[in-house]
Amino acid sequence: MRAHPAGPLHGTIAPPTAAGGPPADLGALDAHVWPRSATRVDGELHLGGRPVTELARAHGTPVFVLDEADFRGRAAEFAAAFAGADVHYASKAFLCGQVARWVAEDGLHLDACSGNELTVALAAGFPAERIALHGNNKSPAELQLAVDSGIGHVVLDSFDEIDRLVPLAAARVAAGGTPVPVLIRTTVGIEAHTHEFIATAHEDQKFGFSLATGDALAAARRVIAEPALRLTGLHSHIGSQIFDTAGFEAAAHRVVGLLGQVRDATGEVLPELNLGGGFGIAYLPDDDPVSPDDVAEKLRAVVAHECAELGLPVPRLAVEPGRAIAAPGTVTLYEVGTIKPVQLGASGAPGTPHVRNYVSVDGGMSDNIRTALYDAAYTCVLANRTSDAPPALCRVVGKHCESGDILVRDLWLPSDVQPGDLLAVAATGAYCWSMASNYNYLLKPPVVAVRDGVATEIVRRQTLADVFALDAVLADVPAAGTPRAHPAPDNSVGVRS
């Protein structure tokens, strides 16, 4: 940790900078941060044509609310921008049966990072030939599933993995099947401008074959020599939440160079090139992500140029937008439970108290670990109403027994926020539900898709009965007191004016 998880004050560091000046409108919904359907009607936030108070009453809180039109619209925009290339949806961002079916219907490909992600996609009916299996430590069982299912690509990540895959592929060929198509994941040495834990192409990390050391070329030689494997191309991925296309362009330059090395060393002209992705999104109003059209134009240009320089045909491209499809269209709704003003010391004019309100909600790091893990930044608004009250410096925190249980570190909310209000946190569609836990035995929230005023629960709320089923002692004990949704008494959310 670079600082105490509770924040700089607890690490004997200078007091933190406030969240800038308060905005002119505390209830504003920035169009490139919030879902495309987000609007206020009589002060209340509506998503997909439904008021959030209705969603909270019907499904409880916390609840992930997914704007289906936003999700599918972004998928369509990437498909159009990269027409003629393969756009891979990131299972790890968020995957369930309904999402797998949407992605399949919309013509995208899909990345699975484990055997279980692969199993979910196959169970939902996703076409196996449009699936790629990633991972730095694929087990023999996972590789066997990939071989038996006939997926489109196994993305090879180590020499050990080649050793594991060869006998499985050979058995398929011996039984009359075709060689297994694979890609070589190449570590190109590009330092992505992102958090170090999600930068994946510098040398000192666990993914891929190093280009600098010659391992990537050696891996390609090895695969080409195996008759049960078919090397269709190369893969590169430099990180996640990246705004600057320069890193992608530099990576494309280097990996196309490796295509040339493979041709010169083996005579093989590889027909595919997966340039990864990790395109950034706007979590805050000041964020400025690149558009799919801009990325597509620049990547096509650099690949075409490099191929021309080397006398190579332009390969079929593939990209992995990562969170850029799933994240922006989902909002997490929470109910406020307690508000605790904490005086931090004198600030501004002598004697003027500097106070931060700790606004505690009914979820936390069990449904969004990213703030604690990556120091990720989010924005949120009072959702069940608007307010003319003056702004107050706030920190939105969860209910877990952890000082680092923070959802939004510093922001301005109306000073009259009270228990029972609803808060909405924007851009939580990627990695929040996927990384959710049962810490303190909190239960995983449901995911509700909204479109044209219709709300559909696509992932149900976890219950204590679900958790008890895995407990060797409690499996047969009735799990009392686990309502599927919060009761909504007359003084509950949405009733206050």
C-alpha positions as CSV (number, residue, x, y, z in Angstrom):
1,M,0.0,0.0,0.0
2,R,1.3,3.5,-0.8
3,A,-0.8,5.0,2.0
4,H,-3.0,3.8,4.9
5,P,-6.2,2.4,3.4
6,A,-8.3,4.8,5.4
7,G,-6.6,7.7,3.7
8,P,-3.7,10.1,4.0
9,L,-4.7,11.5,7.4
10,H,-4.2,8.1,9.0
11,G,-0.8,7.7,7.4
12,T,0.7,10.8,9.0
13,I,0.7,12.5,5.6
14,A,-0.6,16.0,4.9
15,P,-4.4,16.4,4.8
16,P,-5.9,15.4,1.5
17,T,-6.9,18.0,-1.1
18,A,-10.6,18.5,-1.2
19,A,-12.5,17.3,-4.2
20,G,-12.1,20.6,-6.0
21,G,-14.7,23.3,-5.7
22,P,-18.4,22.1,-5.6
23,P,-20.0,22.0,-9.0
24,A,-22.8,24.4,-9.9
25,D,-25.3,21.6,-10.0
26,L,-24.8,18.8,-7.5
27,G,-27.4,16.6,-9.3
28,A,-26.1,17.0,-12.8
29,L,-25.6,13.9,-14.9
30,D,-22.6,14.3,-17.2
31,A,-23.6,12.7,-20.5
32,H,-20.3,10.8,-21.0
33,V,-20.2,9.4,-17.5
34,W,-23.8,8.3,-16.9
35,P,-25.8,5.7,-18.9
36,R,-27.3,7.1,-22.1
37,S,-30.8,6.7,-20.7
38,A,-30.0,8.5,-17.5
39,T,-32.3,11.5,-16.9
40,R,-34.1,13.2,-14.1
41,V,-37.8,13.4,-13.9
42,D,-39.2,15.7,-11.2
43,G,-35.8,15.5,-9.6
44,E,-35.6,11.7,-9.5
45,L,-33.0,9.7,-11.4
46,H,-34.6,7.5,-14.1
47,L,-32.6,4.7,-15.9
48,G,-34.0,2.9,-18.9
49,G,-37.3,4.6,-18.4
50,R,-37.7,3.5,-14.8
51,P,-37.5,5.6,-11.6
52,V,-34.8,4.4,-9.3
53,T,-37.1,4.4,-6.3
54,E,-39.3,1.8,-8.0
55,L,-36.2,-0.3,-8.8
56,A,-35.0,-0.1,-5.2
57,R,-38.4,-1.1,-3.9
58,A,-38.8,-4.1,-6.3
59,H,-35.2,-5.4,-6.1
60,G,-33.7,-4.0,-2.9
61,T,-30.4,-2.3,-2.5
62,P,-27.6,-2.5,-3.3
63,V,-28.5,-3.3,-6.9
64,F,-26.7,-3.0,-10.2
65,V,-28.9,-1.4,-12.8
66,L,-27.8,-2.1,-16.4
67,D,-29.0,0.1,-19.2
68,E,-29.4,-2.6,-21.9
69,A,-29.6,-0.1,-24.8
70,D,-26.4,1.5,-23.6
71,F,-24.6,-1.8,-23.4
72,R,-25.7,-3.1,-26.8
73,G,-25.3,0.3,-28.4
74,R,-21.6,0.4,-27.4
75,A,-21.1,-3.1,-28.6
76,A,-22.6,-2.1,-32.0
77,E,-20.4,1.0,-32.2
78,F,-17.2,-1.1,-31.7
79,A,-18.4,-3.6,-34.2
80,A,-19.0,-0.8,-36.8
81,A,-15.7,1.0,-36.1
82,F,-13.8,-2.3,-36.5
83,A,-15.8,-3.7,-39.4
84,G,-13.9,-6.5,-41.0
85,A,-12.1,-7.2,-37.7
86,D,-13.1,-9.3,-34.7
87,V,-14.3,-7.4,-31.5
88,H,-13.9,-9.5,-28.4
89,Y,-16.2,-8.9,-25.4
90,A,-14.3,-9.2,-22.0
91,S,-16.0,-11.9,-19.9
92,K,-14.0,-10.8,-16.9
93,A,-15.7,-7.4,-17.0
94,F,-19.1,-8.9,-16.4
95,L,-20.6,-12.1,-17.6
96,C,-23.9,-13.8,-17.1
97,G,-26.1,-15.9,-19.3
98,Q,-28.1,-13.0,-20.7
99,V,-25.0,-10.9,-21.4
100,A,-23.5,-13.8,-23.3
101,R,-26.6,-14.1,-25.4
102,W,-26.7,-10.3,-26.1
103,V,-23.0,-10.4,-27.2
104,A,-23.6,-13.5,-29.4
105,E,-26.7,-11.8,-31.0
106,D,-24.7,-8.7,-31.7
107,G,-22.0,-10.6,-33.6
108,L,-19.1,-10.0,-31.2
109,H,-16.5,-12.5,-30.2
110,L,-15.8,-13.3,-26.5
111,D,-12.7,-13.7,-24.3
112,A,-12.8,-16.2,-21.5
113,C,-10.1,-16.1,-18.8
114,S,-10.9,-19.3,-17.1
115,G,-12.6,-22.7,-17.7
116,N,-15.6,-21.5,-15.8
117,E,-16.0,-18.4,-17.8
118,L,-15.8,-20.6,-20.9
119,T,-18.4,-22.9,-19.4
120,V,-20.8,-20.1,-18.7
121,A,-20.5,-18.8,-22.3
122,L,-21.0,-22.3,-23.8
123,A,-24.0,-23.0,-21.5
124,A,-25.6,-19.7,-22.7
125,G,-25.3,-21.0,-26.3
126,F,-22.4,-18.7,-27.3
127,P,-20.8,-20.0,-30.5
128,A,-17.6,-21.8,-29.5
129,E,-15.7,-20.8,-32.7
130,R,-16.0,-17.1,-31.6
131,I,-14.4,-17.7,-28.1
132,A,-10.7,-17.2,-27.2
133,L,-9.4,-18.7,-23.9
134,H,-6.9,-16.5,-22.1
135,G,-5.0,-17.0,-18.8
136,N,-1.5,-17.3,-17.6
137,N,-2.0,-20.7,-15.9
138,K,-4.6,-22.7,-17.8
139,S,-5.0,-26.1,-16.2
140,P,-5.1,-29.4,-18.2
141,A,-8.8,-29.6,-17.5
142,E,-9.4,-26.1,-18.9
143,L,-7.3,-26.8,-21.9
144,Q,-9.2,-30.1,-22.4
145,L,-12.5,-28.2,-22.3
146,A,-11.2,-25.7,-24.9
147,V,-10.1,-28.5,-27.2
148,D,-13.3,-30.6,-26.8
149,S,-15.5,-27.5,-27.3
150,G,-13.8,-26.4,-30.5
151,I,-13.2,-22.8,-29.5
152,G,-11.8,-20.3,-31.9
153,H,-8.4,-19.8,-30.2
154,V,-6.3,-20.8,-27.3
155,V,-4.1,-17.9,-26.4
156,L,-0.8,-19.4,-25.3
157,D,1.0,-17.8,-22.5
158,S,4.0,-20.0,-21.5
159,F,6.1,-22.9,-22.6
160,D,4.6,-25.0,-19.9
161,E,1.2,-24.3,-21.5
162,I,2.4,-25.5,-24.9
163,D,3.6,-28.7,-23.3
164,R,0.2,-29.2,-21.7
165,L,-1.8,-28.5,-24.8
166,V,0.2,-30.6,-27.3
167,P,-0.9,-34.1,-26.2
168,L,-4.5,-32.9,-25.9
169,A,-4.4,-31.5,-29.4
170,A,-2.7,-34.6,-30.7
171,A,-5.4,-36.8,-29.3
172,R,-8.0,-34.7,-31.1
173,V,-6.2,-35.0,-34.4
174,A,-5.7,-38.7,-33.9
175,A,-9.5,-39.0,-33.4
176,G,-10.1,-37.3,-36.8
177,G,-10.3,-33.8,-35.5
178,T,-8.5,-30.7,-36.8
179,P,-5.4,-29.0,-35.3
180,V,-6.1,-26.6,-32.4
181,P,-5.9,-23.0,-33.5
182,V,-3.7,-20.9,-31.2
183,L,-2.3,-17.4,-30.7
184,I,1.0,-16.5,-29.1
185,R,0.6,-13.8,-26.4
186,T,3.5,-11.4,-26.8
187,T,4.9,-9.1,-24.2
188,V,6.0,-6.1,-26.2
189,G,7.5,-4.0,-23.4
190,I,5.1,-1.0,-23.7
191,E,4.5,0.7,-20.3
192,A,0.8,1.6,-20.4
193,H,-0.3,4.8,-18.7
194,T,-2.5,3.1,-16.1
195,H,-2.4,1.6,-12.7
196,E,0.6,-0.8,-12.3
197,F,-1.7,-3.7,-11.4
198,I,-3.5,-3.4,-14.8
199,A,-0.6,-2.7,-17.0
200,T,0.2,-5.9,-18.7
201,A,2.9,-5.5,-21.4
202,H,6.0,-4.3,-19.5
203,E,8.6,-7.0,-18.9
204,D,8.3,-7.6,-15.2
205,Q,4.9,-9.3,-15.0
206,K,3.3,-12.7,-15.4
207,F,1.7,-12.5,-18.9
208,G,3.0,-13.6,-22.2
209,F,6.2,-14.4,-24.1
210,S,8.8,-11.6,-24.1
211,L,9.6,-10.0,-27.4
212,A,12.9,-8.5,-26.1
213,T,14.4,-11.8,-24.9
214,G,13.4,-13.8,-28.0
215,D,10.9,-16.0,-26.2
216,A,8.0,-14.9,-28.4
217,L,9.8,-16.0,-31.5
218,A,11.0,-19.2,-29.9
219,A,7.4,-20.0,-28.9
220,A,6.2,-19.4,-32.4
221,R,8.8,-21.7,-33.8
222,R,7.8,-24.4,-31.3
223,V,4.1,-24.2,-32.1
224,I,4.7,-24.2,-35.9
225,A,6.7,-27.4,-35.4
226,E,3.8,-29.1,-33.7
227,P,1.4,-30.7,-36.3
228,A,-1.5,-30.8,-33.8
229,L,-1.4,-27.0,-33.3
230,R,-2.1,-24.3,-35.9
231,L,-0.5,-21.0,-35.2
232,T,-3.0,-18.5,-36.6
233,G,-1.4,-15.3,-35.3
234,L,-0.1,-13.2,-32.5
235,H,-1.7,-11.5,-29.5
236,S,-0.7,-8.3,-27.6
237,H,-2.3,-6.5,-24.7
238,I,-0.7,-3.5,-23.0
239,G,-3.1,-2.9,-20.1
240,S,-6.5,-1.5,-19.1
241,Q,-8.2,1.9,-18.7
242,I,-5.9,3.5,-21.3
243,F,-6.8,6.9,-22.8
244,D,-3.7,7.5,-25.0
245,T,-3.6,5.6,-28.4
246,A,0.2,6.1,-28.6
247,G,0.8,3.0,-26.6
248,F,-1.5,0.9,-28.8
249,E,0.3,2.3,-31.9
250,A,3.8,1.5,-30.5
251,A,2.6,-2.0,-29.5
252,A,1.2,-2.6,-33.0
253,H,4.6,-1.5,-34.5
254,R,6.4,-4.1,-32.4
255,V,4.1,-7.0,-32.8
256,V,3.9,-6.5,-36.6
257,G,7.7,-6.6,-36.5
258,L,7.4,-10.0,-34.9
259,L,5.2,-11.2,-37.7
260,G,8.1,-10.3,-40.0
261,Q,10.5,-12.2,-37.8
262,V,8.2,-15.3,-37.8
263,R,8.0,-15.2,-41.6
264,D,11.8,-14.8,-42.0
265,A,12.6,-17.6,-39.5
266,T,9.9,-20.2,-40.5
267,G,8.4,-19.1,-43.8
268,E,5.0,-18.8,-42.2
269,V,2.9,-15.8,-42.9
270,L,0.4,-15.5,-40.0
271,P,-3.0,-14.3,-41.0
272,E,-4.3,-12.9,-37.7
273,L,-3.2,-10.1,-35.3
274,N,-5.0,-9.5,-32.0
275,L,-4.0,-6.1,-30.6
276,G,-5.8,-6.4,-27.3
277,G,-7.4,-3.2,-26.0
278,G,-8.2,-2.0,-22.5
279,F,-9.7,1.2,-23.9
280,G,-10.5,3.7,-21.1
281,I,-13.9,5.1,-20.1
282,A,-15.1,8.2,-18.3
283,Y,-15.5,7.6,-14.6
284,L,-15.3,11.3,-13.9
285,P,-16.5,14.4,-15.9
286,D,-12.9,15.4,-16.7
287,D,-12.0,12.0,-18.2
288,D,-11.5,12.0,-22.0
289,P,-11.5,8.5,-23.5
290,V,-10.8,8.0,-27.1
291,S,-13.7,7.0,-29.4
292,P,-13.9,3.5,-31.1
293,D,-13.7,5.2,-34.5
294,D,-10.5,7.1,-33.5
295,V,-8.8,3.9,-32.1
296,A,-9.8,1.9,-35.2
297,E,-8.5,4.5,-37.6
298,K,-5.1,4.8,-35.9
299,L,-4.6,1.0,-35.4
300,R,-5.5,0.2,-39.0
301,A,-3.2,2.9,-40.3
302,V,-0.2,1.8,-38.2
303,V,-0.7,-1.9,-39.0
304,A,-1.0,-1.2,-42.8
305,H,2.1,1.0,-42.7
306,E,4.2,-1.5,-40.8
307,C,3.1,-4.4,-43.0
308,A,3.9,-2.4,-46.2
309,E,7.4,-1.7,-44.8
310,L,8.0,-5.4,-44.2
311,G,6.3,-6.7,-47.4
312,L,3.6,-8.5,-45.4
313,P,-0.1,-8.8,-46.2
314,V,-2.3,-7.0,-43.7
315,P,-3.6,-9.6,-41.3
316,R,-7.1,-9.9,-40.0
317,L,-7.3,-7.7,-36.9
318,A,-9.0,-8.4,-33.5
319,V,-9.4,-6.0,-30.6
320,E,-10.6,-6.4,-27.0
321,P,-12.4,-3.2,-25.8
322,G,-12.5,-4.5,-22.2
323,R,-14.6,-2.4,-19.9
324,A,-15.6,0.0,-22.6
325,I,-18.7,-2.0,-23.5
326,A,-19.9,-3.1,-20.1
327,A,-18.9,-0.3,-17.6
328,P,-20.5,2.9,-18.7
329,G,-24.1,1.6,-18.8
330,T,-24.4,0.3,-15.3
331,V,-25.2,2.2,-12.1
332,T,-25.1,0.9,-8.5
333,L,-27.9,2.1,-6.3
334,Y,-27.4,2.2,-2.5
335,E,-29.5,3.3,0.4
336,V,-27.9,5.7,2.9
337,G,-27.8,4.4,6.4
338,T,-25.8,6.8,8.6
339,I,-24.1,10.2,8.2
340,K,-21.2,11.1,10.4
341,P,-19.6,14.6,10.3
342,V,-15.9,14.4,11.1
343,Q,-13.9,17.6,11.8
344,L,-10.5,17.4,10.1
345,G,-9.1,20.6,11.5
346,A,-9.0,24.3,10.6
347,S,-9.1,25.2,6.9
348,G,-9.5,28.4,5.1
349,A,-10.2,31.4,7.3
350,P,-8.8,31.0,10.9
351,G,-11.1,29.0,13.0
352,T,-13.2,27.8,10.1
353,P,-13.9,24.0,10.7
354,H,-13.1,21.7,7.8
355,V,-15.6,18.8,8.0
356,R,-16.1,15.7,5.9
357,N,-19.3,13.8,6.1
358,Y,-18.9,10.1,6.1
359,V,-22.0,8.9,4.3
360,S,-22.4,5.1,4.9
361,V,-24.4,3.0,2.5
362,D,-25.7,-0.6,2.6
363,G,-23.0,-2.1,0.4
364,G,-19.3,-1.3,0.0
365,M,-16.1,-3.1,-0.9
366,S,-17.9,-6.4,-1.2
367,D,-19.7,-5.1,-4.3
368,N,-17.0,-2.6,-5.5
369,I,-13.5,-3.4,-4.4
370,R,-11.9,-1.2,-7.1
371,T,-11.6,1.9,-5.0
372,A,-9.7,0.0,-2.3
373,L,-7.7,-2.1,-4.7
374,Y,-6.8,0.4,-7.4
375,D,-7.6,3.7,-5.8
376,A,-10.2,3.9,-8.5
377,A,-12.2,7.1,-8.7
378,Y,-16.0,7.2,-9.1
379,T,-18.7,9.8,-9.0
380,C,-22.2,9.6,-7.5
381,V,-25.3,11.6,-7.0
382,L,-28.3,11.8,-4.8
383,A,-30.7,9.8,-6.8
384,N,-34.2,9.8,-5.3
385,R,-34.6,13.6,-5.4
386,T,-32.7,16.8,-6.0
387,S,-31.8,19.3,-3.4
388,D,-31.2,23.0,-3.1
389,A,-29.2,22.6,0.1
390,P,-25.6,23.9,0.1
391,P,-22.9,21.4,-0.8
392,A,-21.0,19.4,1.8
393,L,-17.7,17.6,1.4
394,C,-18.5,13.9,1.7
395,R,-16.9,10.4,1.6
396,V,-19.2,7.6,0.6
397,V,-18.2,4.5,2.5
398,G,-19.6,1.0,2.9
399,K,-20.7,-1.0,6.0
400,H,-17.8,-3.4,6.2
401,C,-15.4,-3.6,9.2
402,E,-12.5,-2.0,7.3
403,S,-11.2,1.5,7.3
404,G,-10.4,1.1,3.6
405,D,-14.1,0.4,2.8
406,I,-14.5,3.4,0.6
407,L,-16.6,3.7,-2.6
408,V,-16.1,7.4,-3.5
409,R,-13.2,9.0,-1.6
410,D,-14.1,12.7,-2.0
411,L,-17.1,14.4,-3.5
412,W,-19.7,17.1,-2.9
413,L,-23.3,16.1,-2.0
414,P,-26.2,18.2,-0.8
415,S,-25.8,18.9,2.9
416,D,-29.3,17.6,3.6
417,V,-28.6,14.0,2.5
418,Q,-30.3,11.8,5.1
419,P,-30.7,8.1,6.0
420,G,-33.2,6.5,3.6
421,D,-32.0,8.5,0.6
422,L,-30.7,6.7,-2.5
423,L,-27.2,7.3,-3.9
424,A,-26.3,6.2,-7.4
425,V,-22.7,5.5,-8.3
426,A,-21.9,5.7,-12.0
427,A,-19.9,3.4,-14.3
428,T,-19.9,0.3,-12.2
429,G,-20.7,-2.3,-15.0
430,A,-17.2,-3.7,-15.2
431,Y,-15.3,-5.6,-12.6
432,C,-17.6,-4.7,-9.7
433,W,-20.1,-7.6,-9.7
434,S,-17.4,-9.8,-11.2
435,M,-15.1,-9.1,-8.2
436,A,-17.8,-9.1,-5.6
437,S,-17.3,-11.1,-2.4
438,N,-19.1,-12.2,0.7
439,Y,-16.8,-10.3,3.1
440,N,-18.6,-9.9,6.5
441,Y,-21.1,-12.3,4.9
442,L,-22.7,-9.6,2.9
443,L,-24.6,-11.0,-0.1
444,K,-23.9,-10.3,-3.7
445,P,-26.4,-7.8,-5.2
446,P,-28.7,-8.6,-8.2
447,V,-28.2,-7.2,-11.7
448,V,-31.3,-5.7,-13.2
449,A,-31.4,-4.8,-16.9
450,V,-33.7,-1.9,-17.9
451,R,-34.9,-0.9,-21.3
452,D,-37.9,1.1,-22.5
453,G,-39.4,1.1,-19.0
454,V,-39.1,-2.6,-18.4
455,A,-36.9,-4.0,-15.7
456,T,-35.7,-7.6,-15.8
457,E,-33.5,-9.3,-13.2
458,I,-30.7,-11.0,-15.1
459,V,-28.8,-12.0,-12.0
460,R,-30.8,-12.7,-8.9
461,R,-29.7,-11.5,-5.4
462,Q,-27.7,-14.0,-3.5
463,T,-29.3,-15.3,-0.4
464,L,-27.9,-16.8,2.9
465,A,-29.4,-20.1,1.7
466,D,-27.0,-20.0,-1.2
467,V,-24.1,-19.3,1.1
468,F,-25.2,-22.0,3.6
469,A,-25.3,-24.6,0.8
470,L,-21.5,-24.4,0.7
471,D,-21.0,-24.7,4.5
472,A,-20.4,-28.3,5.6
473,V,-22.0,-27.6,9.0
474,L,-24.8,-25.2,7.9
475,A,-25.9,-26.8,4.7
476,D,-29.0,-28.3,6.3
477,V,-29.8,-25.4,8.6
478,P,-32.7,-23.1,7.4
479,A,-31.3,-19.7,6.6
480,A,-34.0,-17.5,8.2
481,G,-34.2,-13.7,7.7
482,T,-33.0,-13.4,4.1
483,P,-35.6,-11.4,2.3
484,R,-35.0,-11.2,-1.5
485,A,-35.6,-7.5,-1.5
486,H,-35.8,-4.9,1.2
487,P,-39.3,-4.2,2.7
488,A,-40.5,-0.8,1.7
489,P,-42.3,0.8,4.6
490,D,-44.0,4.2,4.1
491,N,-40.9,6.0,5.3
492,S,-38.5,4.1,3.0
493,V,-36.6,5.3,-0.1
494,G,-38.5,7.4,-2.6
495,V,-41.2,8.6,-0.2
496,R,-39.4,11.7,1.0
497,S,-40.0,14.8,-1.0
